[in-house]
Each structure stands twice: as structure tokens, then as C-alpha cells.
Amino acid sequence: QVQLVESGGGLVQAGDSLRLSCAASGRTVSSYTMGWFRQAPGKEREFVTGIMRSITYYADSVKGRFTISRDNAKNTVYLQMNSLKPEDTAVYYCAAGRLGVAMKRSRYEYDYWGQGTQVTVSS
């Protein structure tokens, strides 16, 4: 089992950058597929990016702007978000799922979730 705690959210202007952190306790993050999801008001929770072993995958909406990384020594996963847009405004969640042979992009494939951190991008 693993516990996840996100941090780093905030209010920024369009074009700014933010780095979210997901600190894990319990098992190591390298033992899981780790993902970032986001949920805007009135919308479904959507996949943003994931890292499975050394493989990363990004939603088209964030490709080229967001970067996921993992620090095994700190047992932490990061989401670097650059060139933020108002449409990136959402609560961002970190999630962990069992390692498999394919990237998990559905929220239902992840077993553990953090509490979320709010990101608000003003225009």
C-alpha cells in the first residue's frame, strides 16, 4: 500500500510555470505506475500524464508543456507544468497503480490517490 500527498498548486497567470510534487510513503513509487490526473468543475477526471518504469506518456493537451519525473531517492513524483493556460485550471491528483505492460490512462486502473491540489490559471 502507498499513501500519496500532493503539493505545489496555486494561482498563476497564463504563461507561467508550476511544479507539483507527489510525496509517497509506504512502498516506493518505482514499484508502481504513477499518474497525474486533473478534474475541472463539472468535468470528468482526466488523465494528464503517467510514468511506467522509464516510459512516459502525455495527453495531447499537455504534450510539449508538461513533464513528469520521478525521484526514487525522495520517493516523489513531480509534474513540471510550463506555458500554463486557463484551460489547465483544475484540481490535480496523483495516483498509483500496479505496474503492467501498458500505460494506464483510465482512472479506474489506479488504486491509490492523493487528496488533490488546486491549480488556477488566470488569463
C-alpha positions in Angstrom: 0.0 0.0 0.0 1.1 3.6 -0.6 0.0 7.0 0.6 0.2 10.0 -1.7 0.3 13.7 -0.8 0.3 16.3 -3.5 1.6 19.9 -3.1 2.7 22.8 -5.2 -0.6 24.1 -6.6 -1.6 27.7 -6.6 -2.8 30.7 -8.6 -0.7 31.8 -11.6 -1.1 33.7 -14.7 -1.3 32.3 -18.2 2.2 31.5 -19.5 3.6 30.9 -16.0 5.1 27.6 -14.7 4.3 25.5 -11.7 5.8 22.3 -10.3 3.6 19.8 -8.5 5.0 17.2 -6.1 3.6 13.9 -5.1 5.3 12.5 -2.0 4.7 8.9 -1.4 5.0 6.9 1.8 4.8 3.1 2.2 6.0 1.5 -0.9 8.4 3.1 -3.3 7.0 4.9 -6.3 9.2 2.9 -8.7 7.0 -0.1 -7.7 4.0 1.5 -9.4 2.8 3.1 -12.5 2.4 6.7 -11.4 -0.1 9.1 -13.0 -1.3 12.6 -12.8 -5.0 13.4 -13.4 -7.0 16.5 -13.3 -10.6 17.4 -12.7 -12.2 20.8 -13.6 -15.5 21.8 -12.2 -18.4 19.9 -13.9 -16.0 17.7 -15.9 -14.8 14.2 -15.6 -11.4 13.4 -14.1 -9.0 13.1 -17.0 -5.6 11.6 -17.5 -2.7 14.1 -17.9 0.5 12.1 -17.8 2.0 8.8 -16.4 5.3 7.2 -15.9 5.7 3.4 -16.0 9.3 2.3 -15.3 11.2 4.6 -17.7 8.3 5.1 -20.1 6.2 8.3 -20.0 3.0 9.2 -21.7 1.2 12.5 -22.1 -2.3 13.6 -23.0 -2.3 15.6 -26.3 -3.5 18.7 -24.5 -0.3 18.9 -22.4 2.3 17.4 -24.7 5.3 19.6 -25.0 4.3 21.7 -22.0 4.2 19.3 -19.1 6.9 16.9 -17.9 6.5 14.0 -15.4 9.6 12.8 -13.5 10.4 10.6 -10.5 13.0 10.9 -7.8 13.3 7.4 -6.3 15.6 8.7 -3.5 12.9 11.1 -2.4 10.1 8.7 -3.2 8.4 11.6 -5.0 6.9 12.2 -8.4 6.8 15.6 -10.0 4.8 17.4 -12.6 6.5 20.3 -14.2 3.9 22.5 -15.9 5.1 25.2 -18.3 3.3 27.6 -20.5 0.1 27.2 -18.4 -3.2 28.1 -20.0 -6.5 29.0 -18.3 -7.9 25.6 -19.5 -5.3 23.9 -17.3 -7.3 25.1 -14.3 -8.3 22.1 -12.3 -7.7 20.0 -9.2 -4.6 17.9 -9.9 -4.4 14.4 -8.4 -1.5 12.0 -8.1 -2.3 8.3 -8.5 -0.5 5.0 -8.2 -1.4 1.7 -10.0 0.1 -1.7 -10.4 2.9 -2.0 -12.9 1.7 -3.6 -16.1 2.7 -4.0 -19.7 0.8 -0.9 -20.9 0.4 2.7 -19.7 -2.7 3.1 -17.5 -4.8 6.0 -18.8 -8.1 5.3 -17.1 -8.7 6.5 -13.6 -10.2 3.1 -12.8 -6.8 1.4 -13.4 -5.3 3.3 -10.4 -5.6 2.0 -6.9 -4.3 4.8 -4.7 -5.0 8.6 -4.9 -3.8 11.7 -3.2 -6.1 14.4 -1.9 -5.5 16.7 -4.8 -4.1 20.2 -5.2 -5.8 23.2 -6.9 -4.2 24.8 -9.9 -5.8 28.0 -11.1 -4.5 29.8 -14.2 -5.8 33.3 -14.8 -5.9 34.9 -18.3 
